[in-house]
């Protein structure tokens, strides 16, 4: 298997995002610029609501920082980051990485395991918001038989 590591360099030194970004229109991963690094290290970066610092720790314990941009807040960034990071790791052919957003909990993602983003359709979202648990149970009982029904 091809690894990203070159002689004498850590994975963090070798890995980079060239002229493009990862993600979609709702969330974007890109390398942290020198200005952003200074802005965050000065303590002013904590007020940002759309630019989150993403820390990645690679297999060789080297660390690199990225910027995760989204207009949908920190909860959205936390839930959707795994798909963007997976896309990045798959492109770089990395086995796995330990990551976290803004000093939050650590997560582990692998670039070798295929992953598809779950896209809930309009019907599914509407049905989930309208239907109560009672109605879901009634529909389940209507369409599915239990073993007791067959006796």
C-alpha positions in Angstrom: 0.0 0.0 0.0 1.2 3.4 -0.9 1.9 5.7 2.0 2.1 9.5 1.9 5.2 9.7 4.1 8.5 10.7 2.4 12.0 10.2 3.8 12.6 12.3 6.8 9.3 14.1 6.7 6.2 13.6 8.8 2.8 12.9 7.2 1.6 16.4 8.3 4.5 18.0 6.4 3.7 16.0 3.2 -0.1 16.2 3.3 -1.6 19.3 1.7 -4.7 20.5 0.0 -3.6 21.8 -3.4 -5.6 24.4 -5.3 -8.9 22.9 -4.4 -11.0 22.3 -1.4 -13.0 19.3 0.0 -16.6 19.4 0.7 -19.8 20.8 -0.8 -21.6 24.2 -0.8 -22.6 23.7 2.9 -19.2 22.7 4.4 -15.7 23.2 3.1 -12.3 21.9 4.4 -9.2 23.8 3.5 -5.7 24.3 4.8 -5.3 26.8 7.6 -3.5 29.9 6.4 -0.7 31.7 8.3 -3.1 34.6 9.0 -5.8 32.2 10.4 -3.2 30.5 12.6 -2.0 33.8 14.1 -5.6 34.9 14.5 -6.5 31.7 16.4 -3.3 31.7 18.5 -4.0 35.3 19.6 -7.3 34.2 21.1 -9.5 36.2 18.8 -10.5 33.1 16.8 -13.0 31.9 19.5 -15.6 34.4 18.4 -16.0 32.9 14.9 -19.3 31.2 14.1 -18.5 30.0 10.6 -14.8 29.1 10.6 -13.8 26.2 12.9 -10.3 24.9 13.5 -10.0 21.2 12.7 -7.0 19.4 14.2 -5.8 16.1 12.5 -3.4 13.8 14.1 -1.8 11.3 11.8 -0.4 7.8 12.3 3.1 9.1 13.1 1.6 11.5 15.8 2.2 14.6 13.6 -0.5 17.2 13.8 -1.8 19.5 11.1 -4.5 22.2 11.4 -7.2 22.9 8.8 -10.2 25.3 8.6 -13.7 23.9 8.4 -16.0 26.5 7.0 -19.8 26.4 7.3 -22.6 28.8 7.9 -24.7 26.2 9.7 -23.1 26.3 13.1 -20.9 24.0 15.2 -23.4 21.1 15.5 -23.7 20.9 11.7 -19.9 21.1 11.4 -19.5 18.3 13.9 -22.0 16.0 12.2 -20.9 16.6 8.6 -17.1 16.8 9.1 -16.7 13.0 9.0 -17.8 13.0 5.3 -15.4 15.8 4.3 -12.5 14.3 6.2 -13.2 10.9 4.6 -13.1 12.5 1.2 -9.8 14.1 2.0 -8.3 10.9 3.4 -9.5 8.8 0.4 -7.9 11.3 -2.0 -4.6 11.3 0.0 -4.7 7.5 0.4 -4.4 7.7 4.2 -5.5 4.8 6.4 -6.9 6.7 9.3 -6.7 9.9 11.2 -7.7 11.1 14.7 -9.4 14.5 14.5 -11.4 17.0 16.5 -13.0 20.4 16.0 -12.2 23.3 18.3 -11.0 21.3 21.3 -14.0 19.0 21.2 -14.0 15.2 21.5 -11.7 13.1 19.3 -13.0 11.1 16.4 -11.3 8.5 14.2 -12.0 8.3 10.4 -10.5 6.0 7.8 -10.0 6.8 4.1 -10.0 3.1 3.1 -13.5 2.3 4.2 -16.1 3.4 1.6 -18.6 5.8 2.9 -21.6 7.4 1.3 -23.3 10.5 2.7 -26.8 9.9 3.9 -29.2 12.1 2.0 -32.6 12.3 3.5 -35.2 13.2 0.9 -37.9 15.8 1.4 -40.5 13.1 1.9 -38.5 11.4 4.7 -37.8 14.7 6.5 -41.4 15.7 6.2 -42.7 12.3 7.4 -40.3 12.3 10.4 -41.5 15.8 11.4 -45.2 15.0 11.0 -45.5 11.5 12.3 -45.6 10.8 15.9 -44.3 7.5 17.4 -47.9 6.3 17.7 -48.4 6.7 13.9 -45.1 5.0 13.1 -46.1 2.1 15.3 -49.5 1.8 13.6 -47.9 1.8 10.1 -45.4 -0.8 11.3 -48.2 -3.0 12.7 -50.2 -2.6 9.4 -47.3 -3.6 7.1 -45.4 -6.1 9.2 -46.5 -9.3 10.8 -45.1 -10.6 14.0 -44.5 -14.3 14.7 -47.5 -14.4 17.0 -49.8 -13.3 14.1 -48.8 -16.4 12.2 -49.8 -18.9 14.9 
